[in-house]
Amino acid sequence: MADTPYPRDLRGYGRNPPSPQWPGGARVAVQCVINYEEGSEYNNADSDGRTELGLAEAPGGRVPPGRRDMAFESMYEYGSRVGFWRLMRLFQERGLPATVFRLDATYEAAVFEMGMSALGEIERLSRTAAPSLAVITNIGVSHIETLGSKENILKAKLEVTAGMSPDSALIVNLDDELLAGAPCPGMNKIGFAVKNPLAAYRAAEVKKTQTGICFTALHPLGETPVNLPVHGLHNVYNALAAFAAGCEAGVEPARAAEALGRFSPTGMRQKIKTAGSITYIEDCYNAGPDSQRAALLTLAGIQAKRRIAVLGDMLELGAIAVSEHEALGRFAAAQGVDILLTFGPLSEHTAAAARKAGMKQVLSFDSKQRLAETLAGLLEPGDAVLFKASRGMKLEEAIELVYKEMKVDE
């Protein structure tokens, strides 16, 4: 690939343009305590002059595939402006170094997802990837069983700066109290928010649409409309984080917004399909308290005759596991869920709390087969049903059984 001059007319964007030694090279490090769930992180230019974007986490302490994949969309625009884009996604302490060694001059950008469950893990990944721009989307409670406190989760996520050059862009959610108050010495701390007026990147005029949600992105260069083909306020945060990261890496705001408009969820991350006039929301890649609430809000916002939630256990919550499952049951009842089906021993607390809060139809299961058979017997045209649980619960197996019962093509 011939050397391509880096576009200079960036109007203040792209503080760390790729170096000629690595044409267009933008590396994106995605850091997460993994959940869709929720998170993002980015970084701007390492000692070799490469540009990098990093994604971290969202509500609930996990990287929402939403935020990470939206960042991919945003950075795609960065790559396409130079004329070429290739992307690899490998994960964690073996996959990330392997990806780094496979980067060459044909790559315009790379996105690295950094997951962690203990202190020191993200530091090692950051020093390996040497990100130049990073984004942390929130401080949740996933993995609190091993980390002990939200303060330690904050400390672990801030390790993403370990491999970054001084004054690199660290994009953080200023609506998150811990992130807003976190000192980031040596970093160029840039905020995004929906509520906090001090953020450099803000979402205003947030509105639901028939196909998703839209908002106006307020940023250093003005205002840009963004239309997302996905539902939920959490996806506004996801998109705003990706928008900020893209702009800071040199993408023009209008092009970043256009790219986000093409976003499509991957895997089991809030994938919505309709069959037989029934809406199925497959969101069982992972789950934490915040992402469960975000998913229930999404369910509540969908037009349906009845709203049904199938919720499984949230793992790795340690001492707060019971109280968080009980809180989830109360939240489900408050959001007007018509029928609740739970799977797993911890989710029995969710069911009990929902009944106590006044929900009439609540059923608990320890068998995916019985759960699927019961749900198939309950479903009617016009219903919307959400499936969500931690990865270890493998709730997708119940979805497959339901589809088989309902004769739905997967």
N, C-alpha and C positions, 0 to 999 in steps of 0.2 A: 504494500500500500504506500503510495507516494505521500510524502510529508504534506500536510494540509495546514496552511497558516491558521492560527486560532483567530476567530472573529474578534476584533478589538472594539467594535461599537456596541458595548454592553451597557452603557448608560449607568455605570456604577455597580453592575452586577458582576458576579464571578470574580471575587477578590483574588482567587488563586487559579488562574488559567493553566491548562495543561502545558507541560513543557515540550519543546521540539524533540527532546530525547525520547519521549513516549507520546507520539502524536495523539492529541485529543484525549489522552489517558485520564479518565475519571474513575476513581475507585469508590464504590459506595459500601460502607460498612453498616450492616444492619445489626443493631444490638437489641437483644430482647431477653426478658425473662418471659418466656414465650407464651403468647395467648392471642387470639385474634381479638381479635382479640385485640391486640391493642398495642401499638408502639411504633416508634420510629427514631432513627438517629442518623446523623450524617457527618462527614468530615471533608475539609477542603484541600490542602496540598501538602504532601510530605516532603522530605528532604530531597527527593528525586524530582520534585516538581509535579508529581501526579496529583490529580484532583480526585477526591474521594467523597462519597456520600454514605452516611451510616444511618441505619434505622434501628430503633429500640423498641419501646413498649407502649402499650396503651392501657386503657382502664383495665384493671384486674391483674396487671403484672405480666402480660404476655404480648408478644409482638403480634399484633393483629395482622394477619395476612393482609388485611385491608390496607394498613398503612404501608407495609413493606411493598406490596404490589403496586399501590398508587405511586410510590416513589419510583418504581421501575418505569411506570408510565411517564412520569414527569421527566426522568432522566433520559428516556427514549428520545424526547424532543431535543435534549442536549446533544445526544449522539447523532441524531439525524441532521442537525445543523452542520455538522462537520462531514456528513456524508456516509457514515458507517456506524453500525451498532451491533455489538454482540454481547450476550449476557449469559453468565453461568451462575447457577445457584447450587452451591454445596454448603454443608453445614458443619459448624463446630470445629473442635480442635484438630481434627484430621482433614476435614473437607476444606476448611478455610485456607490453611497453608498450601494444600494441593492446588486450590484455585489461584492463589497468588503466583505460584510458580508457572502456571499455564498462561498467565497474561502476557501478551506481546503487543506489538504496534498495531495489530488489527483491532484491538479493543478500544472503543471510545470511552467506555465507562464500565465499572463493575460494582455490583451491589453485594456486600457481605452481610449476612445475617449472623449476629452474635448472640447466642443464647447463654444463659447461666442459671445455676442453682446454688452457687456458693461464691463467697468473696474470692477475688483473684483470677477468676475464669475470664471475665471480660478484659481484664488488664492484659493477660497473655494474648488474647485474640487481637486486641488493639495494637499491641507492639508488633504483632506479626503483619497485620494489614496496613499499619501506619496511615490511618484515615486522615483526610484533610477537612472533612466536614461531618458533623454528627448531629443526630436528632434524638432526643429523649421525649417521649410523648406523655408519660405519666408514671407515677409511683403507686403501684397497686399492692396486693397482698399475696399474689402467687409466690410460692416458694418461701413463705414466711416460716414454714415449719423448719427449714434449715437455716434461714438467715436471721430469724428471731424477732425482727422489728422492721417497720417501714423505713426507719433511719438507715438500717443496714442495707436495705434494698436500694435506697438512694445512693449510698456509698458504692455499692456494687455497680450500679449503672453509670455512675460518674467515672468509673475506671475506663470508660471508652476514650477519655482524654489522654490516657497514658501514652498512646502512640502517636498523638497529634502534635503538630508543630505549634509553637507559640502564636497566639492571636488567630488560630483557626476558628471557624464558625461552629458554635455549639448551639443548636436550635432546640429550645425547650418550651414546654407547655406552661404558660404563665397562669393558667387557670388551676394548675396543680399547686397547692400551697407549699409543699416541700421543694418542688423544682423552682418555684418563684423566688423562694428565699435562699436557695442553695448558692453558696459562693463558688465561683468557677475561675479561680486565679489563672491568669495567663491565656484564658480563652476569650473569644469574642462572643459573648452570650447574646443570642438573638431570640426574642420571644414570639410565640404565636398563641392566640387565644380566641375564644368566642366572647368572653365576658370582660377580661382585663383590658382597660383602655390603654395601658402602657405598652402593650405588645406591638412589635413592628409589623406583624402580620395578623390581621383580625378577620373574622367572618361576621358579616352584618347581613341583615334582611334574610335570615334563614327561613326557608319555606318548604313545605312538603309539595311534591308534584305527583302526578299519576304514576310516574315511573321511578321516582326516587326523591331526591332532595336538592335544593339549589341555594346558593348564597352569593353574596358579593364579597370578594376578597379585597380587603383594604391593605395596601402595601406601600413601601417607600416611594414607588413611582405613580401611585394613584389607586384606581379601583378597577377590578376585573370581575365580570360575572362568571360563576362556575356552576355548571349543571352536572350533578352526579347521577348515574343510572343505578344507584343503590340507596337503600333506606337507612334512617337512623342518624341521630345527632353525633354518635361516636364516629361515623364516617365523615362528618364535617371536620372533626378534629384530624382524622386520618388524612383527609385531602388537604387541609390547611398545612399540616406538617410537610407533606410531599410538595405542595406548592412552594412553600418557603425554601425548602431544600433545593428544588429545581431552580428557583430564581437566584438564590445565592450561588449556585454553581454556573450561572450564566444563561439559563433559559429565559426567554422573553415571557412575561406574565401571560400574554394571550395564548402563546403556544403551550405553556404549562396547563392552562385551563382547558384548552382544547384536548390535550392528552388525557386529562382526568375525566373528561366526558366520555372517553372510550374505555374507561376502566370496567373490568369484569372480574367478579370474585373467582378465586380458584379453589379447587378441591372441595372440602366440606366446610367452607367458610362463608356462611350466610348465602349459600347458593339457593336461589328461589326458582322453583319450577311449578307449573300448573298442569294438572291432569284431571280430567273428569270434573272440572269446575272446582277442584280442591287445590289450595295453595300449600305447597310443601316448602318449608324453610330448613335446609340442611346446614346446620351450624355446629357440628360436633367435632371439629378438629381439636378444640380445647376449650376450657372454661375456667373462669375465676369469678369471684363475686361481682366485680364491676362489669365484666363482659356478659355475664348472665343477665344482669339488669339491663344492659344495653340491648341485648337480644329481645328481652321481654318488651322493652319500649318499642322496638321495631315491630314486633308482633301486634302490639296495641295500635300501631299506626296504619296497619294494613286493613283495608275494607274487607269485612268478612261477616258471614252470618253468625258464626261462633269462632272463638279463638281458643285453640287447644295447645297446651305446652307439654312437651315430653322432656323432662329434665332428669339428668343423671348426676351422680356424685361429682363434687369439685374436690380434687385431691390436693395433697401437699399443703393443707392449711393448718396443720398442727393443732394447737390448743384452741384456736378460734373456729375449728371446723363445724362444730355443732351450732354455735351461735350464728355463723354465717349462713348455714343451711336453713335455719329457722327464719332468719331475716329475709332470705330469698322467698320462702313460702308466703310471708306477709306481703312482700313486694308484688308477687304474682297476683295475689288477691286484690291488692290495691290497683293494679293495672287492668282489672276487669277480665282476667282469664276465665273462660267459662268452664273448661275442663282441664284438670292437671293430672298427668300420669308421671310417676317417678320410678326411677330404676336405681337400685343400689341401697346399701344400708344407711349411709349418711343422708340420702334423700328422703328417707322415712321421716326425718326431722322437718324437711321442707314440706312434706305432705301434712304432717300434724299441725304445723304452724298455719298452713293455708286453710285447713278446716277450722281452726280456732278463729281465724280472721273472717270466717263467714263463707268461704267457697263451698259450694254444695257438692260438686262432682270431683272427687279426689280419689285416685286409686294408686296403690303402690305395688311394685313387682320385683321379684328376684330372678325372673326368667324373661329373656328377650322374646322368646317365642310366644309366651302368654301375653306379654305386653303388646306385641304386634297383632295378635289375633283379636285382642280386646279393642285396640285402636281401630283396626279395620272394620270392626262391627259398629263402631261409634261414628265414623266419618260419614259426612253427608255433603252433597254439592253446596258450595258456598262457604265451606269451612276453611280456616287457615290453621296449619299445625306447625309448630316449631320443635326441632330436635336439638338439644344442646347438653353437653356433658364434657368432662375432662377426657383427654386423649385415652387414658388408661381404661375407660369404661367401654370403649369401642361401640359407641351407640349407633354407628353406621350399620352395624349388623342388624339392629332392629329396623332401621330404615329399609334395608334390603328385604327383610321379611314382610314389612308393610306393603312395599311395592309389589311383592309377589302376591300377596293376598288381594290387593286392589287392582292387579293386572296393569301396573304402571311400568312403562319402559324406562329403564335406568339410562 
